[in-house]
Amino acid sequence: MKRDEGELLAAPRTTPAVVVDIGSTQVKIARLDRNGAIESQALHPRDFDAGIARQVESLLERGGISID
């Protein structure tokens, strides 16, 4: 396929199945459908004692989401 100079090729679109939004007071974990729309979401208050990395890892594991 030949393209015009300056034309950008679109990368294949990939949509993550899970999105984590870390806010100042809460952590939101949302599951997305294949079109990128939110299927479900859960809000959790931040656990400042545990630390954000441990908290997110724990929330994902409890939700059955592999972190590997």
C-alpha positions as CSV (number, residue, x, y, z in Angstrom):
1,M,0.0,0.0,0.0
2,K,1.4,3.3,-1.0
3,R,0.7,6.3,1.1
4,D,1.1,10.0,0.5
5,E,3.9,11.9,2.2
6,G,2.8,13.1,5.6
7,E,0.0,10.6,5.9
8,L,0.0,8.8,9.2
9,L,-0.9,5.1,9.4
10,A,-3.3,4.2,12.2
11,A,-2.0,1.7,14.7
12,P,-4.3,-1.2,15.4
13,R,-6.7,-0.2,18.2
14,T,-6.4,-2.3,21.3
15,T,-8.7,-1.8,24.3
16,P,-7.6,-2.9,27.8
17,A,-10.0,-5.2,29.6
18,V,-9.4,-3.4,32.9
19,V,-8.6,0.2,33.7
20,V,-7.3,1.5,37.1
21,D,-7.8,5.2,37.9
22,I,-5.8,6.2,41.0
23,G,-7.2,9.4,42.5
24,S,-6.2,11.4,45.5
25,T,-9.0,9.8,47.7
26,Q,-10.1,6.7,45.9
27,V,-9.1,4.0,43.4
28,K,-11.5,3.1,40.6
29,I,-11.3,-0.2,38.8
30,A,-13.4,-0.5,35.7
31,R,-13.9,-3.4,33.4
32,L,-14.4,-2.6,29.7
33,D,-16.2,-4.4,27.0
34,R,-14.7,-5.1,23.6
35,N,-15.8,-1.6,22.4
36,G,-14.2,0.2,25.2
37,A,-17.4,1.0,27.1
38,I,-17.5,0.5,30.9
39,E,-19.2,-2.8,31.8
40,S,-18.7,-2.4,35.5
41,Q,-16.7,-0.3,38.0
42,A,-15.9,-0.3,41.6
43,L,-14.7,2.6,43.8
44,H,-12.4,1.9,46.8
45,P,-11.2,4.5,49.3
46,R,-7.4,5.0,49.2
47,D,-5.5,3.0,51.8
48,F,-2.6,5.3,52.6
49,D,-1.2,2.9,55.2
50,A,-0.9,0.0,52.7
51,G,0.6,2.2,50.0
52,I,-0.9,2.5,46.5
53,A,1.1,-0.3,44.8
54,R,0.1,-2.9,47.4
55,Q,-3.5,-1.6,47.5
56,V,-4.0,-1.8,43.7
57,E,-2.3,-5.3,43.6
58,S,-4.6,-6.5,46.4
59,L,-7.8,-5.1,44.7
60,L,-6.9,-6.6,41.4
61,E,-6.2,-10.0,42.9
62,R,-9.5,-9.9,44.9
63,G,-11.3,-9.1,41.6
64,G,-9.7,-12.1,39.9
65,I,-7.5,-10.0,37.7
66,S,-4.0,-11.3,36.9
67,I,-1.3,-8.8,37.5
68,D,1.3,-10.8,35.5
